[in-house]
Amino acid sequence: LKNLVLPGLGKFTIVDDKRVSERELGNNFFVEESCIGEPRCQVVTRLLLELNDEVVGKFVVEDPATIINENLGFFASIGATCIIATDLPEASLRKLGLHCWENK
């Protein structure tokens, strides 16, 4: 996402229900020790926005798999044109992929 924000992606929304943990301090460039316990999507959004003040960033503290399984309309409501999904159950990824395919 950093490589999309730097040249001016326009806007992004991060959906994540996890909180920053000590474990992430060594493998996530966008978290700091002072952020432990905070919503990860909030912290990462804040730090990504520091890279480019022309980009608009939002965050949603919610389980992405829940959104996929219960509210696929969410993606249209935020105007999503590119969706990057990681660390999700295969069933959720398949459902999201089908939704994207059908709604181009």
N, C-alpha and C positions, 0 to 999 in steps of 0.2 A: 504494500500500500504506500510505503514511503516513496517508492520510485514513481508512483502515479501522482502523489501530492507535490513533489518537488517541481515538476514542469507545469503544474496547474490543472489538476484533474477537474476542477469545478466544484463538485460537492461529493461527499461520501457520508455513509451512515455505518457505524459499527454496532453489531448486535452481539452481546456477550453477557452471560450471567455470572461469570467467574470474577473472583476478586484477586488482586495482586498478592502473590505469596513470595516468601523468601526464595523459593526454588526458581522463580522467574528472574531474579536479579541477575543471574549469570547468563541467561539465554534470551532475554527480551530487552533489546536496546532502549525501548521506550518506557521502561519502568525504573523507578528509583526507590531506594530503601524507605524514604519518607512516604511512599505511596502504599506500603503494605496494608492490606485490609480494604483499600478503596476499590470500587468497581474498575476492573481492568479496562473496559471499553471507554470509560470516562477519562482515565489517565492517558491512555494511548491517543484518544482523540485530542486532548489538550496538547500533548507534545507534538503530534503530527501538525496541528495548526500553527505551531511555532515555526515550522519550516516554510510556510507560504501563506502570507496574510490575505491572499486573494481567494483562497480555498475556503469553502464552508463545510464544516464537519459537525455531525450530530452523533449521538450515541443512544442506544436503547439497552437498558439493563434487563435483559430477558433471555431465556434459553432459546437459541435460534431453532433448535429442533421443535420446540413447542410452537413457535411461530409458523414453521413449515407445516406442521401437522394440524394446526388449528386455524391459521389465518394467512393463507397464501396471498390474499389481497393486500397484505402489508407491503409487499414489494412494489406493487403498482402505486400504492398510496405515497410512497417516498420517491417515486419516479426512477426506480432502479433500472439502469441500462446495462450494468455489469455487476454480477454477483460473484463474490469470492467466498467460497464456503470450505472450511477446514474442520477436521476433528469432529465430524458429525456421524451419527449412525448411518449405515449404508441405506437403510430404508428411507431416511429423511433426505439423503442426497439424491436418491432415485426419484422421489416425489418432487423435489425442487427442480431437478433436471427435466422431468416431464413437463412441469408447469412452465419452465422457461421455453422449452421447445414449442409448446402449444401457443404461447403468448408472444413469441419472438421478441 
